[in-house]
Amino acid sequence: MIAGLSLAGAIHTALAMLGIVVGLVQLLRPKRGAGHRARGYAFVYAMLVADGTAMLIYQFTGQFNIFHVGAIVNLVWIVLGIVPVLRSPRPANWKNQHYYFISWSYVSLLAAAATELVVRTVHLTTREQAWSAAAIVSIAVTAIGYVLIERYRPVSESQPIVGAATQHDGVPT
């Protein structure tokens, strides 16, 4: 077991770290094929269990707190990101839905990891300092994530590419 963690904490930490690595590989690799699907399911299953085990961890405040809310939100994003992929027939904009929700799940994972790293490694003397540091780190990671998500979003299949040649009936060629 990872030193100083409960069983739930160790499982949560291990699967969150797996999610960070798998998510990074997903971002860097092509977005189609069996490899993408396999890594995607590994990420989804890791996040489902990591979010579930987060509900069992109360060491920071001893009660339900904003970190539990974050795990619930991440769980919702995972479900909303995987549902369009599993639907048959898939909705017209399924790639965009999948991209946005899975991307935001990954950003929230990175924000949680960065917060955990700062709270555990920086010498913070009060609980207020810890909450402030958590808020600052989460906002910074989320802002960076927003910029990157918008920059690398897939081209919508339902909208023609600006400047694309069109036939007289308005259909892209």
SVG drawing of the C-alpha trace seen along z (x, -y; Angstrom):
<svg xmlns="http://www.w3.org/2000/svg" viewBox="-29 -32 36 34">
<polyline fill="none" stroke="black" stroke-width="0.4" points="0.0,0.0 1.1,-3.6 2.6,-5.0 0.2,-6.9 -2.9,-6.2 -5.9,-4.0 -6.8,-1.3 -9.3,-3.5 -6.7,-6.3 -4.1,-4.0 -6.5,-2.7 -7.7,-6.3 -4.1,-7.5 -2.9,-4.6 -5.9,-4.9 -5.7,-8.7 -2.0,-8.4 -2.9,-5.8 -5.5,-8.2 -3.0,-11.0 -0.6,-8.8 -3.3,-7.2 -4.9,-10.6 -1.7,-12.2 -1.0,-9.3 -4.6,-9.8 -3.9,-13.5 -0.7,-12.8 -1.8,-9.9 -4.1,-9.8 -7.8,-9.8 -9.1,-6.7 -8.6,-3.0 -8.4,-0.1 -5.5,-1.6 -7.5,-4.8 -10.5,-2.8 -8.5,-0.5 -6.8,-3.5 -10.1,-5.3 -11.8,-2.5 -8.8,-2.2 -9.1,-5.9 -12.9,-5.6 -12.7,-2.6 -9.8,-4.1 -11.7,-7.3 -15.0,-5.6 -13.2,-3.7 -11.0,-6.7 -14.1,-8.9 -15.9,-6.2 -13.0,-5.7 -12.8,-9.5 -16.2,-9.3 -14.5,-7.1 -11.7,-9.6 -12.4,-12.1 -8.9,-12.8 -8.7,-16.5 -11.8,-17.8 -13.5,-14.7 -16.6,-15.3 -18.1,-15.7 -16.4,-18.7 -15.6,-20.4 -13.2,-17.7 -16.1,-15.1 -18.2,-17.5 -15.3,-17.6 -15.2,-13.8 -19.0,-13.7 -18.7,-16.3 -15.8,-14.3 -17.9,-11.2 -20.7,-13.1 -18.3,-14.3 -17.0,-10.7 -20.5,-9.4 -21.5,-12.3 -18.3,-11.7 -18.7,-8.0 -22.5,-7.9 -22.3,-9.5 -19.7,-6.8 -21.8,-4.0 -25.1,-5.2 -26.4,-3.6 -26.9,-5.4 -24.4,-8.0 -25.6,-11.6 -24.3,-13.9 -22.1,-15.8 -20.9,-12.8 -17.2,-13.5 -17.5,-17.0 -19.5,-15.8 -17.0,-13.1 -14.0,-15.5 -15.4,-18.2 -16.6,-16.0 -13.6,-13.6 -11.2,-16.6 -12.9,-18.4 -12.6,-15.1 -8.9,-15.1 -8.5,-18.7 -10.3,-18.2 -8.1,-15.2 -5.0,-17.4 -6.4,-20.1 -7.0,-17.7 -3.5,-16.2 -1.9,-19.6 -3.9,-20.7 -3.0,-17.5 0.7,-18.0 0.7,-21.6 -1.2,-20.9 1.0,-18.0 4.4,-19.6 4.1,-23.3 4.4,-24.2 0.9,-25.6 0.3,-26.4 -3.5,-26.9 -6.5,-25.3 -7.3,-28.6 -4.0,-28.6 -4.6,-25.1 -8.1,-26.1 -6.6,-29.2 -3.8,-27.2 -6.3,-24.6 -8.5,-27.3 -5.6,-29.1 -4.1,-25.9 -7.4,-24.6 -8.3,-27.9 -4.9,-28.1 -5.1,-24.5 -8.7,-24.9 -7.9,-28.2 -5.0,-26.5 -7.2,-23.5 -9.9,-25.8 -7.4,-27.4 -6.0,-24.1 -9.4,-22.5 -10.7,-25.3 -7.4,-25.4 -7.4,-21.7 -11.1,-21.0 -12.1,-18.9 -13.7,-20.6 -17.4,-20.2 -18.8,-17.8 -22.1,-19.6 -20.6,-23.0 -18.7,-23.5 -15.1,-24.7 -14.8,-28.4 -13.4,-29.1 -14.2,-25.6 -15.2,-25.3 -18.9,-24.8 -21.2,-23.8 -24.0,-26.0 -26.4,-24.3 -24.3,-25.2 -23.0,-21.7 -19.2,-21.5 -17.3,-19.8"/>
</svg>
